[in-house]
Amino acid sequence: MTNENTPLWGEGRIPEKLKNILDVVLPLLILVVGAGLVLYYIIWPAAGYMTSDSTDSLRWAEATYESGQLVSDNFYYAAILPFGGNLLFLPFIALFGYSLAAQISGLAVFALLFAAALYYLATGIGLNRYSSAGLVAVFMLIMSSSAKLREIMWEHVFYYNLGLLFFCFGFGLACRILREGGFLQKAGQRSISDWVRLAVLFVFIVLAATDGLQTLICLTLPLVCGIFAERLFDAGERIASKKNLMTLVVLATVVVASTIGLALIGVISHGVSAGYAEAYSAYSAMSSWTDNFLGFPVNWFSLLGVSVSAGDPLVSLDSIYNMVGIFGGLMLLVAPVVLLCRYNKITNPAIKILLVGHFAVSAFILFAVTFGKLGGANWRLTPMLGTSVMLSFVAAIDLIKQKKVAARVGALLLAALIVMAAVPAMKIAAMPPDYGRENSWHVAARELEGRGLEYGYANFWWAELITMLSDGKVRVANIAAGQPKPVPYRYQVPKDSFDDKDTDRYFLLLTESENAAMASWLSAQRYAGKIVEEFTIESEPYNLRGYVGKLLYVYVFSENLF
């Protein structure tokens, strides 16, 4: 595999010096379109879209910073990802504390790392700098097609986007090690840089494997499947040939490193459990398998931003956006299958590895969605969507280099991907930088801080986000949903969150439905004289996780509720 940095300019048409400058500047401009719009979204509008789920990596970084442990004993974890976003956010916790500034800084760094890893994968496969920059721009924009997809990709660092980041770097590194001429057959001719890459791959796989089974599904298993299949179906080479020796070395490196990483999980976590991850790492009831499978199309298209109700007009701007999502979604499902049918005609081994890797990711995701407890949420399909976008773009570029008909098909595929990317690009560009600053969470954070309230309780979907938006000045712990009185919800909070604090004012924040459900208990608290103040907070209407309304009810107590 070779890296073809072929310039677009014909000889003699433009001065060589200017041509060299343009060959650097133009790819950078392409990168700016994709990565720049995503960074704009992260730095400005995203704060108006964020939910309490977005605070997980920031919470874990704070737990590490305060405890000095990679996995803290004093925290209720949703998931344990030692080699994850917590490491990115850690220096910003030290600089800004638990705050929105730390959140935005960490997310911006993650987006830049993702762009770099994706570019690294593209050049490792053999794309030139123009195509590599194009892949970064198209991928980052298509993966911003819906509010949910933007949340999963750019509003926090969790299994799905972290897995795709690992996929890009791991595959890019492996493709460089296995490229033609990378590892020569004579020991004395092997490049030192390739041995360094092999060592880096080993360390990287060990670290990635400490994040557990979900991350392995997005990296180790697809990588092993891709490399093994590419060699297995190479009819022109014997399995026991010298050419395959280094392939076996790479495969052994990946397997051994993964085993070591998995073995380290128990040591790193030292008995700390993760409720969310453990709850979903299980089979669903057999009676639900059919519904889980049939729910795939709706989940797939909704993840791409398609939103259609009965009676919606076919001729409207929203309809055009939906059509782009529908036909684009179908294309992303069909293109890899068509490429698989042309497997023997693919001349670039790296594309074969990427192709099998995509189908491995897809198989594991579809298995978990159909037979596990992941079927009810469209965002579980994010890794499958991401690898499909990568593969479709790479396939389009490869087809364009071939004969007339194939080149035309490749051009159409590339044009379709660009159109898909253009829709979220226009939507993000049209977002006001202060979007959502008058929503329930922002207004509540300002009101509570303005009244000097520092400690209190609310359901998870308000508690975590208010804590972050107030820059940690208002600490809100979680209470369980749907209860007739406050009950601690030990999830994504420090273990001492429910202990007495150095204050005589604790507040309870309730949504409209919660306020009605706790009416009897609240009356008893008033009668006992425990409620010393009460007020309402009015904001833009909210509709999240079954909570609907525009009022929040706040009750101030003279003592801790628990």
C-alpha positions in Angstrom: 0.0 0.0 0.0 1.4 3.4 -0.9 0.5 6.9 0.1 -0.3 8.7 -3.1 0.0 12.4 -2.4 -0.7 13.3 -6.0 -1.2 17.0 -6.6 -4.2 18.2 -8.6 -2.2 20.6 -10.7 -0.8 19.7 -14.1 2.9 20.4 -14.8 3.6 23.8 -16.3 0.2 25.2 -15.5 1.1 26.8 -12.3 4.4 27.7 -10.7 5.9 24.9 -8.6 6.2 27.0 -5.5 2.6 28.2 -5.7 1.5 24.6 -6.4 3.2 23.4 -3.3 1.6 26.1 -1.2 -1.9 25.3 -2.6 -1.3 21.5 -2.0 -1.0 22.4 1.7 -3.6 25.2 2.0 -6.5 23.7 0.1 -6.6 20.4 2.2 -6.5 22.6 5.3 -9.4 24.6 4.0 -11.3 21.4 3.5 -10.5 20.3 7.1 -11.7 23.7 8.4 -15.1 23.2 6.8 -15.8 20.0 8.7 -13.7 20.3 11.9 -14.3 24.0 12.1 -18.1 23.7 12.1 -18.0 20.9 14.7 -15.7 23.1 16.9 -18.1 26.0 16.5 -20.9 23.7 17.6 -19.0 22.4 20.6 -17.8 25.9 21.8 -21.1 27.7 21.4 -24.5 26.1 20.6 -23.8 22.7 22.2 -24.3 24.1 25.8 -27.9 24.6 24.9 -28.4 21.0 23.7 -26.4 19.2 26.5 -28.2 16.9 28.9 -27.0 15.4 32.2 -25.6 12.5 30.2 -23.1 14.9 28.7 -21.3 15.4 32.0 -20.0 11.8 32.5 -16.4 12.2 31.5 -16.2 15.5 33.4 -17.6 13.8 36.5 -15.0 11.0 36.2 -12.2 13.4 35.7 -13.3 15.3 38.8 -13.4 12.0 40.7 -9.9 11.2 39.6 -8.6 14.6 40.4 -10.1 14.7 43.9 -9.2 11.1 44.9 -5.8 10.7 43.1 -7.1 7.4 41.8 -7.7 6.5 38.2 -11.0 4.8 39.3 -12.2 6.5 42.5 -13.5 4.5 45.5 -15.7 7.5 46.3 -17.9 7.6 43.2 -20.9 5.8 41.8 -19.8 5.1 38.2 -22.2 4.5 35.2 -19.3 3.0 33.3 -15.6 2.4 33.9 -13.4 3.7 31.1 -9.9 4.2 32.5 -8.4 5.0 29.1 -11.1 7.5 28.0 -12.4 11.0 28.2 -11.6 11.4 31.8 -7.9 11.7 30.9 -8.6 14.5 28.4 -10.8 16.4 30.9 -8.4 16.0 33.8 -6.1 19.0 33.1 -9.1 21.2 32.5 -10.6 20.2 35.8 -7.3 21.4 37.3 -7.4 24.6 35.4 -11.1 25.5 35.5 -12.6 23.2 38.2 -15.9 21.4 37.5 -17.3 23.8 35.0 -18.7 24.4 31.6 -15.3 25.8 30.5 -13.7 22.5 31.4 -16.4 20.6 29.6 -16.0 22.6 26.4 -12.2 22.5 26.5 -12.2 18.7 26.9 -14.7 18.2 24.1 -12.8 20.5 21.7 -9.6 18.6 22.3 -11.5 15.3 21.7 -12.8 16.6 18.4 -9.4 17.6 17.3 -8.0 14.2 18.3 -10.8 12.5 16.4 -10.0 14.6 13.3 -6.3 13.7 13.6 -7.0 10.0 14.0 -9.4 10.0 11.1 -6.8 11.7 8.9 -4.2 9.2 10.1 -6.4 6.4 9.1 -7.0 7.9 5.6 -3.4 8.4 4.9 -2.6 5.0 6.2 -5.0 3.5 3.7 -3.3 5.3 0.9 -5.5 8.4 0.3 -3.8 11.6 -0.7 -4.0 14.7 1.4 -7.1 16.1 -0.5 -9.1 12.9 -0.1 -7.9 12.5 3.5 -9.1 16.0 4.4 -12.3 15.3 2.5 -12.9 12.2 4.6 -12.4 14.1 7.8 -14.8 16.9 6.7 -17.5 14.5 5.4 -17.4 12.1 8.3 -17.5 14.8 11.0 -20.5 16.5 9.4 -22.5 13.4 8.6 -21.9 12.3 12.2 -23.6 15.5 13.2 -26.8 14.8 11.3 -29.2 14.8 14.3 -29.3 16.2 17.8 -28.9 12.7 19.2 -25.9 12.0 17.0 -24.3 15.3 17.9 -24.8 14.5 21.5 -23.2 11.0 21.2 -20.3 12.3 19.0 -19.4 15.8 20.3 -21.2 16.4 23.7 -19.5 13.8 25.8 -16.9 11.0 25.5 -18.4 7.5 25.9 -18.2 4.0 24.4 -19.5 5.0 21.0 -17.4 7.9 19.9 -14.4 6.6 21.9 -14.7 3.3 20.1 -14.7 5.0 16.7 -11.6 7.1 17.7 -9.8 3.9 18.7 -10.9 2.3 15.4 -9.4 5.1 13.4 -6.1 5.1 15.1 -5.8 1.3 15.5 -6.6 0.6 11.8 -4.4 3.5 10.6 -1.5 2.1 12.6 -2.0 -1.5 11.5 -2.3 -0.5 7.9 1.1 1.3 8.1 2.7 -1.7 9.6 1.3 -4.1 7.0 1.7 -1.9 4.0 3.7 -3.2 1.0 7.4 -2.6 1.8 6.7 -1.8 5.4 8.0 -5.0 6.9 10.6 -6.5 4.6 11.4 -10.2 4.8 15.0 -9.9 5.8 15.5 -8.9 9.4 18.3 -6.5 8.6 16.1 -4.5 6.2 13.1 -4.0 8.5 12.5 -0.3 9.2 13.0 0.8 12.8 9.9 3.0 12.5 7.8 -0.2 11.8 9.1 -1.8 15.0 8.3 1.4 16.8 4.8 1.3 15.3 4.4 -2.3 16.4 5.4 -1.4 20.0 2.9 1.6 19.9 0.2 -0.7 18.7 0.8 -3.1 21.5 0.7 -0.4 24.2 -2.3 1.2 22.6 -4.3 -2.1 22.4 -3.5 -2.8 26.1 -4.8 0.6 27.1 -7.9 0.4 24.9 -8.7 -3.1 26.2 -8.9 -1.7 29.8 -12.1 0.0 28.7 -13.8 -3.4 28.5 -15.9 -5.4 26.1 -17.7 -2.6 24.5 -14.5 -0.9 23.3 -13.0 -4.2 22.1 -16.0 -4.6 19.9 -15.1 -1.4 18.1 -11.4 -2.1 17.8 -9.8 -5.4 18.6 -12.2 -7.8 17.1 -12.8 -5.8 13.9 -9.0 -5.4 13.5 -8.3 -9.1 14.0 -11.2 -10.0 11.6 -10.0 -7.6 8.9 -6.4 -8.5 8.9 -7.1 -12.3 9.1 -9.7 -12.2 6.3 -7.5 -10.1 4.0 -4.7 -12.8 4.2 -7.1 -15.7 4.2 -8.8 -14.7 1.0 -5.6 -13.7 -0.8 -5.6 -16.5 -3.4 -2.2 -15.5 -4.8 -0.4 -16.2 -1.5 0.0 -19.3 0.6 -1.1 -19.1 4.2 2.3 -20.3 5.3 4.3 -17.9 3.2 6.9 -15.5 4.5 4.7 -12.6 3.5 2.2 -13.7 6.1 4.8 -13.9 8.9 4.5 -10.3 9.9 0.7 -10.5 9.6 0.8 -13.3 12.2 3.1 -11.1 14.4 0.6 -8.3 14.2 -2.4 -10.5 15.0 -0.5 -12.1 17.9 0.4 -8.6 19.2 -3.3 -7.5 19.1 -4.5 -10.7 20.8 -1.9 -10.7 23.5 -2.2 -7.0 24.2 -6.0 -7.3 24.4 -5.7 -10.2 26.8 -3.4 -8.2 29.0 -5.7 -5.1 28.9 -8.7 -7.2 29.9 -6.8 -8.8 32.7 -5.9 -5.3 34.0 -9.5 -4.2 34.4 -9.9 -5.9 37.7 -6.7 -4.3 39.0 -7.6 -0.8 37.8 -11.2 -0.9 39.0 -10.3 -2.6 42.4 -13.8 -3.8 42.9 -15.6 -0.6 41.8 -18.7 -1.5 39.8 -20.5 0.3 37.0 -24.3 0.1 37.0 -25.1 1.3 33.5 -22.6 -0.9 31.7 -23.4 -4.0 33.7 -27.2 -3.5 33.2 -26.9 -3.5 29.4 -24.3 -6.2 29.1 -26.9 -8.9 29.1 -29.5 -10.7 26.9 -33.0 -9.4 26.5 -36.0 -11.6 26.7 -36.5 -13.9 23.6 -40.0 -12.5 23.2 -38.5 -9.1 22.4 -36.0 -10.2 19.7 -38.3 -9.7 16.8 -39.3 -6.2 17.9 -35.7 -5.3 18.5 -34.7 -6.4 15.0 -37.7 -4.7 13.3 -36.9 -1.5 15.1 -33.6 -1.2 13.3 -34.8 0.8 10.2 -36.5 3.5 12.4 -33.5 3.7 14.7 -31.1 3.9 11.7 -32.9 6.7 9.9 -33.8 8.7 13.0 -30.1 8.7 13.9 -29.4 10.4 10.6 -31.9 13.1 11.4 -35.0 11.7 9.6 -38.1 12.8 11.4 -41.5 12.1 9.6 -45.0 12.0 11.0 -48.2 10.9 9.2 -49.5 13.7 6.9 -46.2 15.6 6.6 -46.0 17.2 3.2 -43.6 15.7 0.6 -42.8 19.2 -0.8 -41.1 21.3 1.9 -37.6 22.1 3.1 -37.9 19.6 5.9 -39.0 17.0 3.4 -35.9 17.6 1.4 -33.8 17.1 4.5 -35.7 13.9 5.2 -35.2 12.6 1.7 -31.5 13.2 1.9 -31.4 11.3 5.2 -33.6 8.4 3.8 -31.7 7.9 0.6 -28.3 8.6 2.2 -29.2 6.1 5.0 -30.1 3.4 2.4 -26.8 4.2 0.5 -24.8 3.7 3.6 -26.4 0.3 4.1 -26.1 -0.8 0.5 -22.6 0.5 -0.5 -20.7 -1.8 1.9 -22.6 -4.8 0.6 -21.9 -3.9 -3.0 -18.2 -3.4 -2.1 -18.2 -6.8 -0.4 -19.6 -8.4 -3.7 -16.6 -6.8 -5.5 -14.1 -8.0 -2.9 -11.8 -9.8 -5.3 -11.6 -6.7 -7.5 -10.3 -4.5 -4.7 -6.6 -4.0 -5.2 -5.8 -2.1 -2.1 -5.4 -4.5 0.9 -6.1 -1.7 3.4 -9.6 -1.2 1.9 -10.2 -5.0 2.3 -9.2 -4.8 5.9 -11.5 -1.7 6.5 -14.3 -3.5 4.7 -14.2 -6.6 6.8 -13.7 -4.4 9.9 -16.9 -2.6 9.1 -18.9 -5.8 8.8 -17.4 -7.1 12.0 -18.5 -3.9 13.9 -21.9 -4.1 12.3 -22.3 -7.8 13.2 -21.4 -7.2 16.8 -23.6 -4.1 17.1 -26.6 -5.8 15.4 -26.2 -8.9 17.6 -26.2 -6.7 20.7 -29.2 -4.6 19.5 -31.3 -7.7 18.5 -30.5 -10.1 21.3 -29.3 -7.8 24.0 -30.8 -4.8 25.9 -29.6 -2.2 23.3 -32.5 -2.4 20.9 -34.5 0.5 22.1 -32.0 3.3 21.5 -30.9 4.6 18.1 -27.5 5.8 19.4 -26.3 2.3 19.9 -25.9 2.1 16.1 -23.4 5.0 16.1 -20.2 2.8 15.6 -21.9 1.0 12.7 -22.9 4.2 11.1 -19.4 5.7 11.6 -17.5 2.8 9.9 -20.1 2.8 7.1 -19.4 6.5 6.4 -15.6 5.8 6.4 -15.9 2.8 4.1 -18.3 4.4 1.7 -16.0 7.5 1.3 -12.9 5.4 0.8 -14.7 3.2 -1.7 -15.9 6.2 -3.7 -12.3 7.5 -4.0 -11.0 4.1 -5.0 -13.8 3.7 -7.7 -13.0 7.2 -9.1 -9.5 6.0 -9.9 -10.8 3.1 -12.0 -12.4 2.7 -15.4 -15.2 4.8 -16.8 -18.3 3.1 -15.3 -16.7 2.4 -12.0 -15.4 6.0 -11.9 -18.9 7.3 -12.6 -20.4 5.2 -9.8 -17.6 6.4 -7.5 -18.3 10.1 -8.4 -22.0 9.6 -7.7 -21.3 8.0 -4.3 -18.9 10.8 -3.4 -21.5 13.4 -4.5 -24.2 11.7 -2.3 -21.9 11.8 0.7 -21.1 15.4 0.2 -24.8 16.2 0.0 -25.4 14.3 3.2 -22.7 16.3 4.9 -24.0 19.6 3.5 -27.4 19.3 5.4 -25.9 19.2 8.9 -23.3 21.8 7.8 -26.1 24.2 7.0 -28.0 23.4 10.2 -25.0 24.0 12.4 -24.0 27.2 10.6 -27.5 28.5 11.2 -27.4 27.8 15.0 -27.1 30.9 17.1 -24.1 30.8 19.4 -26.2 31.3 22.5 -28.8 28.7 21.6 -30.7 27.3 24.6 -29.5 29.8 27.2 -33.1 30.4 28.3 -34.0 26.7 28.7 -35.0 25.1 32.0 -31.5 24.1 33.0 -29.7 27.3 32.3 -32.4 29.4 33.9 -32.5 27.1 37.0 -28.7 27.2 37.3 -28.7 31.0 37.3 -31.6 31.3 39.7 -30.3 28.9 42.2 -26.9 30.4 42.2 -28.4 33.9 42.4 -30.3 32.9 45.6 -27.1 31.6 47.2 -28.3 28.0 47.3 -25.3 25.7 47.2 -26.6 22.1 47.9 -29.7 20.4 46.9 -31.5 17.5 45.1 -33.2 16.9 41.8 -33.8 14.1 39.4 -30.8 13.1 37.4 -31.8 14.9 34.2 -31.7 18.3 36.1 -29.2 17.6 38.8 -26.0 16.8 36.9 -26.4 19.5 34.2 -27.3 22.2 36.7 -24.2 21.4 38.7 -22.0 21.8 35.6 -23.7 24.9 34.2 -23.3 26.6 37.6 -19.5 25.8 37.4 -20.0 23.6 40.5 -21.2 26.5 42.6 -24.6 24.7 43.0 -24.1 21.1 43.8 -27.2 19.0 43.0 -27.4 15.3 43.9 -29.7 12.8 42.2 -33.0 11.6 43.5 -34.9 8.6 42.0 -37.7 9.3 39.5 -41.3 8.6 40.1 -41.3 8.4 43.9 -43.8 9.9 46.3 -40.9 11.3 48.3 -37.2 12.0 47.7 -35.1 8.8 47.5 -31.4 8.9 46.8 -30.3 7.8 43.3 -26.7 6.7 43.6 -25.6 7.1 40.0 -22.9 9.3 38.5 -22.3 11.2 41.8 -19.7 11.1 44.6 -20.6 8.8 47.4 -20.7 11.6 49.9 -23.3 13.6 47.9 -26.1 12.8 50.3 -24.1 13.5 53.5 -24.6 16.6 55.6 -22.9 19.7 54.3 -21.7 22.9 56.0 -25.0 24.7 55.5 -28.5 25.0 56.9 -30.2 25.4 53.5 -30.9 22.4 51.3 -33.1 22.7 48.3 -35.3 20.2 46.5 -36.0 21.0 42.8 -39.0 19.3 41.2 -40.6 19.2 37.7 -44.3 19.7 37.4 -45.1 16.0 37.4 -42.8 15.3 40.4 -44.3 18.2 42.3 -47.8 16.6 41.9 -46.5 13.2 42.8 -44.9 14.5 46.0 -47.8 16.8 47.1 -48.7 14.7 50.2 -45.1 14.5 51.4 -44.6 18.2 50.8 -47.7 19.1 52.8 -46.3 17.0 55.7 -43.0 18.8 55.5 -44.7 22.2 55.6 -46.7 21.1 58.6 -43.5 20.0 60.4 -41.9 23.4 59.6 -39.0 21.9 57.7 -39.7 24.0 54.5 -38.4 27.5 55.1 -38.8 28.9 51.6 -40.4 27.9 48.3 -40.5 29.4 44.9 -41.0 28.5 41.2 -38.7 28.9 38.2 -40.3 29.6 34.8 -38.4 29.0 31.6 -38.9 27.9 28.0 -41.0 24.7 27.9 -39.1 21.5 28.7 -39.8 18.0 27.3 -37.2 15.4 28.3 -37.5 11.8 29.4 -41.2 12.1 30.1 -40.9 15.4 32.1 -43.0 18.0 30.4 -43.8 21.6 31.5 -42.3 25.0 31.9 -42.2 25.4 35.7 -39.8 24.0 38.2 -40.7 24.0 41.9 -38.0 24.7 44.5 -38.4 24.0 48.2 -35.7 25.1 50.7 -35.3 23.0 53.8 -33.6 23.9 57.1 -31.9 20.5 57.2 -30.6 17.7 55.0 -33.4 15.6 53.4 -31.4 12.4 54.1 
